[in-house]
């Protein structure tokens, strides 16, 4: 892994925007614990609220929690696969070679920051796991090739631009909330009595427009905050290209090795998956969590050289999945407490009491942005918050697609200052959260204006 030394010079670190954000940096690094700790604390907070605000007893509360722990097992697997497959896809040979070519595209410093952001944003719209890894890898490629061209590139801003692409992931093809609502029998579709197809959420004209406007606005913000000619910058210290490639032990010694080293098997599985997906959509099928995962799995099987490479890529990607798997039973338990105690109804009634059709979307968005600090997983957040706001939307006569996308917007929005999903990006780049937070805060402000305006206009038009 290549390394930078952005914190070696305090004067450089505190200059410009990074200096202004130093108090926020200190709060994040000193006082925000791990997402797992948040999940545990939130469990006890919700349990206490249930005891105070409902008639449930301690026995009933514990039973609801225990019964709920297994309530999201299928969903947990789907979420883990999205991250696993996105990371694997980003590290396949063809994608890595494409990133190496893209690294040479920018011809100026301003172009470099904007280009990294736009590519990462487009990758995030395809799948969030891909977007995270692509943003970090492309930032390193652009930094390394830019240095060869004589460009003075501020590496922390390049990494921040790559991570900022993640700010629109929930508006795209792998958006866990909209896809869950589109999945038959899911915890979002079941209370509604129907599914909400992605044509009513992800692929609406207003969501696609908001995504495009967000890309333009944040790209402009990246260019505006870029260091000027005489500003101090922290450049990439070593050559980044190829340093994160997966080491493949594919020496062919035995007949079994020849099978593991053959492309035929992976190619056949990839083609079979493509055939299934074509038939699925031809017969009028829609995108669901499973279909999205099989799309990425098909691409991976088609792009890898052989089973040797596939196993190595998956083994490398699996290190990022463990913490997610550990948290989801706790989110499911929280959902069990809220359902068994009636706390969902209490919360939804409170939402109805303070909002109306015009303000509901913005309120749900802001609430989701706050909840995301405590439940940084988009899927986990929908498990905790989705039923509450969908019930409130039904009481107010508001289209459920507005509630779904408002929560999605809030979830992706505050990821820019919540360090959980930045960790894999920072690990690849060799940086800390404080090195990029000043710039991702700019993304938070710029994107937040677009998201809130979109939802406010929807509310006024209703």
ZAMARGU-4260 file (C-alpha; in steps of 0.2 Angstrom, whole numbers, plus 5000, padded with zeros to 4 digits):
<rodrens>
0) 5000/5000/5000 | 5006/5017/4996 | 5008/5030/5010 | 5006/5048/5011 | 5011/5059/5026
5) 4997/5072/5027 | 4999/5075/5045 | 5018/5077/5046 | 5017/5096/5044 | 5004/5104/5056
10) 5005/5120/5046 | 5000/5112/5030 | 4987/5101/5038 | 4979/5117/5046 | 4979/5128/5031
15) 4964/5133/5021 | 4948/5122/5023 | 4956/5109/5033 | 4961/5122/5046 | 4943/5128/5047
20) 4937/5110/5049 | 4949/5106/5063 | 4936/5107/5077 | 4924/5095/5068 | 4939/5083/5064
25) 4943/5083/5083 | 4925/5078/5087 | 4924/5065/5074 | 4940/5056/5080 | 4938/5059/5099
30) 4920/5056/5102 | 4912/5046/5088 | 4914/5027/5093 | 4912/5012/5081 | 4896/5008/5072
35) 4895/4992/5082 | 4895/5002/5098 | 4881/5014/5091 | 4871/4998/5087 | 4872/4992/5105
40) 4868/5009/5112 | 4854/5011/5101 | 4846/4995/5106 | 4846/5000/5124 | 4839/5017/5120
45) 4825/5010/5109 | 4821/4997/5123 | 4820/5011/5136 | 4809/5022/5125 | 4797/5007/5123
50) 4796/5004/5142 | 4792/5023/5144 | 4780/5026/5130 | 4771/5010/5128 | 4762/4997/5139
55) 4775/4983/5135 | 4783/4974/5150 | 4801/4969/5152 | 4797/4951/5147 | 4787/4956/5132
60) 4801/4968/5127 | 4815/4955/5128 | 4804/4942/5119 | 4801/4955/5105 | 4820/4958/5104
65) 4825/4940/5104 | 4812/4935/5091 | 4817/4950/5080 | 4836/4945/5080 | 4833/4933/5065
70) 4821/4944/5056 | 4833/4951/5043 | 4844/4936/5039 | 4840/4935/5021 | 4841/4954/5020
75) 4858/4953/5029 | 4865/4941/5016 | 4859/4952/5002 | 4868/4967/5009 | 4884/4958/5012
80) 4884/4951/4994 | 4882/4969/4987 | 4897/4975/4996 | 4907/4959/4993 | 4903/4958/4974
85) 4906/4977/4972 | 4923/4976/4980 | 4927/4960/4970 | 4921/4968/4953 | 4932/4984/4956
90) 4947/4973/4958 | 4945/4962/4943 | 4959/4964/4930 | 4949/4973/4917 | 4942/4985/4929
95) 4959/4989/4936 | 4966/4991/4919 | 4952/5003/4915 | 4956/5013/4930 | 4974/5014/4925
100) 4969/5021/4908 | 4956/5033/4916 | 4970/5039/4928 | 4979/5048/4913 | 4963/5058/4907
105) 4965/5074/4918 | 4976/5087/4910 | 4975/5100/4924 | 4973/5100/4943 | 4955/5106/4943
110) 4951/5092/4930 | 4959/5079/4941 | 4947/5083/4956 | 4931/5084/4946 | 4936/5069/4936
115) 4939/5058/4951 | 4922/5063/4958 | 4912/5061/4943 | 4919/5043/4939 | 4916/5038/4957
120) 4898/5045/4957 | 4894/5035/4941 | 4902/5019/4949 | 4892/5022/4965 | 4876/5023/4954
125) 4880/5006/4947 | 4883/4998/4965 | 4889/5007/4981 | 4903/4994/4984 | 4910/4997/4967
130) 4909/5016/4969 | 4919/5016/4986 | 4933/5005/4979 | 4934/5014/4962 | 4935/5031/4970
135) 4950/5026/4981 | 4959/5017/4967 | 4956/5031/4954 | 4962/5044/4966 | 4978/5035/4968
140) 4980/5032/4949 | 4976/5051/4945 | 4989/5056/4959 | 5003/5045/4952 | 5000/5049/4934
145) 4997/5068/4938 | 5014/5069/4946 | 5022/5062/4931 | 5014/5076/4921 | 5021/5089/4933
150) 5004/5092/4941 | 5004/5098/4959 | 4989/5088/4966 | 4983/5088/4984 | 4980/5070/4987
155) 4968/5072/5002 | 4956/5081/4991 | 4958/5068/4977 | 4953/5055/4990 | 4939/5066/4996
160) 4932/5068/4979 | 4933/5049/4976 | 4923/5046/4992 | 4911/5060/4988 | 4905/5050/4973
165) 4896/5039/4987 | 4884/5054/4991 | 4872/5048/4977 | 4874/5029/4979 | 4856/5027/4986
170) 4849/5035/4970 | 4856/5021/4959 | 4854/5003/4954 | 4860/4996/4971 | 4849/5007/4982
175) 4845/4995/4996 | 4829/5004/5002 | 4821/5006/4985 | 4826/4988/4981 | 4819/4981/4997
180) 4803/4990/4994 | 4802/4982/4977 | 4806/4964/4984 | 4790/4953/4987 | 4788/4949/5005
185) 4801/4961/5012 | 4799/4971/5028 | 4795/4986/5018 | 4783/4979/5006 | 4773/4968/5018
190) 4766/4982/5029 | 4761/4992/5013 | 4752/4977/5006 | 4762/4978/4989 | 4779/4981/4982
195) 4785/4998/4976 | 4794/4995/4959 | 4810/5004/4956 | 4801/5014/4942 | 4792/5023/4956
200) 4808/5027/4966 | 4825/5025/4958 | 4820/5028/4940 | 4808/5042/4942 | 4812/5058/4932
205) 4814/5068/4948 | 4826/5056/4956 | 4837/5055/4940 | 4836/5073/4939 | 4842/5076/4957
210) 4856/5064/4954 | 4862/5073/4939 | 4860/5090/4947 | 4870/5084/4962 | 4884/5078/4951
215) 4885/5095/4943 | 4884/5105/4959 | 4897/5094/4969 | 4909/5094/4954 | 4908/5113/4954
220) 4911/5113/4973 | 4926/5102/4971 | 4934/5114/4958 | 4930/5129/4969 | 4939/5122/4985
225) 4954/5115/4975 | 4971/5123/4982 | 4976/5138/4972 | 4993/5139/4964 | 5003/5145/4979
230) 4994/5134/4992 | 5002/5120/5001 | 4998/5103/4995 | 5001/5085/5001 | 5006/5075/4986
235) 5006/5056/4985 | 5023/5050/4991 | 5025/5034/4981 | 5019/5026/4965 | 5001/5019/4968
240) 4999/5009/4953 | 4997/4991/4955 | 5001/4991/4974 | 4984/4985/4979 | 4982/4971/4966
245) 4977/4954/4973 | 4992/4942/4974 | 4986/4926/4964 | 4994/4910/4969 | 4989/4901/4952
250) 5004/4889/4949 | 4997/4874/4940 | 5005/4858/4947 | 4991/4845/4948 | 4976/4841/4937
255) 4965/4850/4950 | 4975/4865/4947 | 4972/4865/4929 | 4953/4865/4932 | 4955/4879/4944
260) 4966/4888/4932 | 4953/4886/4917 | 4943/4901/4911 | 4929/4889/4904 | 4920/4886/4920
265) 4919/4904/4926 | 4914/4909/4908 | 4900/4896/4907 | 4893/4902/4924 | 4894/4920/4919
270) 4885/4917/4902 | 4871/4907/4911 | 4868/4921/4923 | 4867/4933/4909 | 4854/4922/4900
275) 4844/4921/4916 | 4844/4940/4918 | 4839/4943/4900 | 4824/4931/4902 | 4819/4939/4919
280) 4818/4957/4911 | 4811/4950/4895 | 4796/4943/4905 | 4793/4959/4913 | 4803/4956/4929
285) 4810/4971/4939 | 4826/4975/4949 | 4826/4968/4966 | 4840/4965/4978 | 4843/4948/4972
290) 4843/4953/4953 | 4855/4967/4957 | 4867/4955/4965 | 4866/4942/4951 | 4870/4956/4939
295) 4886/4960/4947 | 4890/4941/4950 | 4888/4939/4931 | 4900/4953/4927 | 4913/4945/4939
300) 4912/4928/4932 | 4914/4935/4914 | 4929/4946/4919 | 4939/4935/4930 | 4953/4924/4922
305) 4949/4908/4931 | 4943/4901/4948 | 4960/4905/4955 | 4958/4923/4953 | 4940/4923/4959
310) 4943/4915/4975 | 4958/4927/4978 | 4947/4942/4975 | 4933/4936/4986 | 4945/4932/5000
315) 4952/4950/4999 | 4934/4957/4998 | 4927/4947/5013 | 4938/4957/5025 | 4926/4972/5023
320) 4910/4962/5026 | 4912/4955/5044 | 4907/4971/5053 | 4891/4973/5043 | 4886/4955/5047
325) 4888/4958/5065 | 4878/4973/5066 | 4862/4967/5056 | 4855/4956/5070 | 4856/4970/5082
330) 4846/4981/5069 | 4834/4967/5067 | 4832/4966/5086 | 4828/4985/5087 | 4815/4982/5073
335) 4808/4968/5084 | 4807/4979/5099 | 4798/4993/5089 | 4786/4981/5082 | 4781/4971/5097
340) 4779/4986/5109 | 4770/4997/5096 | 4784/5010/5097 | 4782/5011/5078 | 4765/5018/5079
345) 4770/5030/5093 | 4784/5037/5082 | 4774/5038/5066 | 4760/5047/5075 | 4772/5060/5081
350) 4779/5062/5063 | 4761/5065/5057 | 4758/5078/5071 | 4772/5089/5066 | 4772/5088/5047
355) 4761/5089/5032 | 4761/5084/5014 | 4772/5099/5009 | 4785/5096/5023 | 4785/5078/5026
360) 4799/5074/5013 | 4811/5086/5020 | 4807/5081/5038 | 4810/5063/5034 | 4826/5067/5024
365) 4833/5077/5039 | 4828/5064/5052 | 4837/5050/5041 | 4852/5061/5040 | 4853/5061/5059
370) 4849/5043/5061 | 4863/5038/5049 | 4875/5044/5062 | 4869/5030/5073 | 4865/5017/5060
375) 4877/5020/5046 | 4871/5005/5035 | 4858/5010/5023 | 4849/4993/5025 | 4850/4994/5043
380) 4843/5011/5043 | 4828/5006/5033 | 4825/4992/5045 | 4824/5004/5060 | 4817/5020/5051
385) 4807/5014/5036 | 4792/5006/5044 | 4789/5022/5055 | 4790/5034/5040 | 4780/5023/5028
390) 4766/5022/5041 | 4766/5041/5043 | 4766/5043/5024 | 4750/5032/5023 | 4742/5042/5037
395) 4745/5058/5028 | 4740/5051/5011 | 4758/5053/5004 | 4765/5042/4990 | 4777/5029/4999
400) 4790/5032/4985 | 4793/5050/4993 | 4796/5042/5010 | 4807/5029/5003 | 4818/5041/4993
405) 4818/5054/5007 | 4826/5041/5019 | 4838/5036/5005 | 4843/5054/5003 | 4846/5056/5021
410) 4856/5040/5023 | 4868/5044/5009 | 4869/5063/5013 | 4878/5062/5031 | 4889/5048/5025
415) 4900/5062/5020 | 4904/5066/5039 | 4900/5048/5046 | 4917/5039/5046 | 4910/5021/5044
420) 4910/5019/5025 | 4925/5030/5023 | 4936/5017/5032 | 4939/5005/5017 | 4943/5021/5006
425) 4955/5028/5019 | 4963/5011/5021 | 4967/5010/5002 | 4973/5028/5002 | 4983/5027/5018
430) 4974/5043/5025 | 4964/5047/5041 | 4946/5054/5042 | 4953/5071/5047 | 4963/5073/5031
435) 4947/5073/5020 | 4933/5079/5032 | 4935/5097/5027 | 4932/5093/5009 | 4918/5080/5012
440) 4909/5093/5023 | 4908/5104/5007 | 4900/5089/4998 | 4888/5087/5012 | 4882/5106/5011
445) 4881/5106/4992 | 4872/5089/4990 | 4860/5093/5005 | 4854/5109/4996 | 4849/5098/4981
450) 4841/5084/4991 | 4831/5096/5002 | 4825/5106/4987 | 4820/5091/4977 | 4809/5085/4992
455) 4802/5102/4995 | 4797/5104/4977 | 4789/5087/4977 | 4779/5091/4993 | 4773/5108/4986
460) 4767/5099/4970 | 4758/5086/4979
</rodrens>
